[in-house]
Amino acid sequence: MIKNIIFDLDGTLVDSKRDIAAAQHWVLGQLGVHSYEPEELYPLIGKPLADTFARLLPKDLHERIPEATELYKNYYPPRSLETTTLFPGVKETLVTLRARGLRLATATTKLSAGTLRLMTHLGIAEHFDQIQGSDNIPFKPDPSIITKILEDQSWEMGESLMVGDTDNDIMAGKRANIATCGVTYGSLTREQMEQLTPDFIIHSLPELLLHI
């Protein structure tokens, strides 16, 4: 029986792709790379920044990946709330889950402070027992962020579920030995998500209520 749910943030609870892609696109422009449209960057959202820029920058610019990461970290936060919104039904689903007695947390590649700021702005922070970002924690698919939440909250693995939109989310959940739920409205299609074999797949967050 699921009693605890750990959510990814970007692409799962919040639709932040326009803000994130715009910031990444700006960084690429600063480094002289103009071969992408912002929409082409959407599939990489949720990946660690270094991995993202390793994919986007030509090999002769890979030594500037740390610079690209710092540029993004300085540029994105002041603009992170410009177009970011909750996906449909998110707030209502969180309220219902809490009313049913479930305990909630986030596991995101964002830093905890920025995550709290965003979730407070969108009016959902109050529903969470732990808002956990990747502060000095290895990025997913490493399971460390999930195991930290389980340990901090004294949650049982067999009673916990990871919900996310990327391969890293599903792999992290599997490596932490908890159940996994893939969503198809974020970065991956249904077919791509099926290849990851999560325990179940949903097409909108309210569908989660049918499985809990």
N, C-alpha and C positions, 0 to 999 in steps of 0.2 A: 504494500500500500504506500503510495507516494504521500509524504508529509512535508517535504521540502523541495522547493524549486529554485534552481540557479539559472538565471537568464543572462545570455549575452545582451549587449546593449544595441550597438549600431547594426541595423538590418534585422533586428529581432523585436525590440521594443520601440526604437525610434528610427524614423526615416531621415537620416542625416547625410545621405549620399551626395546631395548637391553641395552642402557646405564643405564636406571632406574633399570631394573631387575638385572643387574650385580651388581649395588651398593647395592640393597636390599639383594641379595644373599651373598655378602661379609659381610654385617652386621650380617646376620643370622649365618654365619660361625664364626664370632667373639664371638657370644654368645653360640657356641657349637651346633647349629642346622644345620644338614647336610642332611635333609630329602627331600629337594626340588631341582629340576633343575631350572635354570633361566627361562626357557620357561613357567614353571608352575606359575610364578609370574605375567605374562602378564595381566591376567584378573583383577588384583587389581590395576593396574596403573591408576592414576588419583584420587585415594582415598586419604584422609588425612593419613599422615604417621602413626599416632597413631592407626588409624583403621586398616591399613595394617598389622602392626606388632602384633596387637591384634589377627588378623586372623592367622598369621603365627607362632607365638610363642606359645609353650605349656603353659598351664595355670600356671604351676609352675614358669614360667619366665615372667609373666605379670608385675611383679613389675619392670622389666628392660625395659619396653616399652619406658620410657623417655630416657634411655641410648641408646637404639636402634635408636631412632629418632635423637639424637645428633650425633651418629656415622655416620648415613646416611648424615646428613647435612654437616658434615665435609668431608666426602669421595666423595660424588657425584659431587659437583660443579666443581672441577678441571678436572673431567672426563666426564662432561656432553655433550661435543661436539665431543666425539670420534667417535661415529657411528650414531648420530642423523642426520636425513635428513628430508627434506620436503616430504610430500606425493605427488604422481604424480599430476601435474596440479595445485598445490596450488598457486605458484607465478603468473601464468598466470590468474587464476581465480580472485585473489586479484586485479591485474592490471585492469581487465575488470570491476569488481565491482566499483572500484574507477572512471574509465572512465565513468561509468553510473551515477556517482554522489552519490553513497552510502557512508555512514560513517561507519567506522569499529572500533571495540575495541576487546580486549581479556579479558576473565575472567577465571583465572587459579589458581590452588592451589599452584603453584610456587610463590616465592617471586617476586615482580616487578623487582628488579635489575637483578635477574637471567633470568627472562623472556626477558627483554630488551637485555641482552647480547646474548642470544640464537637467538632471532629474528634478531638482527643486524648481527650476524655471518651468518645467512641464507639469509640475504638480503631482508627481508620483513618488517622490523620495520617501514620503511618510509610510508607504506600504512595505518597506523593506527592512529586514532585520540586519542586513549587512550590505553595504555598498562598497564592493571591492574592485579596485582597479589594479593595474599591473605595476605597482610601486615596488621596484627592486624584486620583482617576481618574474620568472621566465614566462615568456608568452605562450599561450596556447599554440600548438597542441600539447605542450607540456602540461601535465595535470596539476602542477603546484598550486595554481590559484584556486582550483576546486578543492584540493585537499586542505588548503589553508582555511577555507570557509567551513568545511566539514569539521575541522578541528576546533576552530574558534567558536562555532555554534553547538558543538557536541551533537552533530547530526549523524545519523546512521547512513552508510552507503546504500543499503538496501531500501531506504525510504526516501532517496533523493533522486532528482531528475535534472539533467542539463538540457536547456532549450537554446538552440542557436541556428544561425543561417549559413554557417561556413563549415568547410571540412575540418578546420581547426577546432571548432566548437564540439563537433561530434567526436573527433578523435580524442580530445581532452577528456570528455565525459567517459568514453570507453576506457581510457587509460586510468581514470580515477575509479573505475569499477562501479559507476552509477548508470542508471537508465538514461537514454538520450531521446530527444525529440527534435527533429529537423523541421524548419519552416521554409516554405518555398517562395515567399514574397520578398526575400532579401537578396542575397548575392547569387544563389544557385537556383537552377530550374528543378522541377520535380525529378526529372530523369537523373540529373547530377546528384541530387540528394539521395535518391534511391540507391545509387551505387555505394553510398557510405553506410548503408544498412543501419540507420538509427532504429530504435525500438518502435517509433511511429513518426508519421509525418503529418503536419497540418498546413493549411493554406491561408489561415488567418488566425490571429492569437485567440479569439473567442472559441475556436475549435478545441483548444486545449481543455476547456471545461468538460468536454465529452470523454476525455481520457483520464480524468482525475477523480 
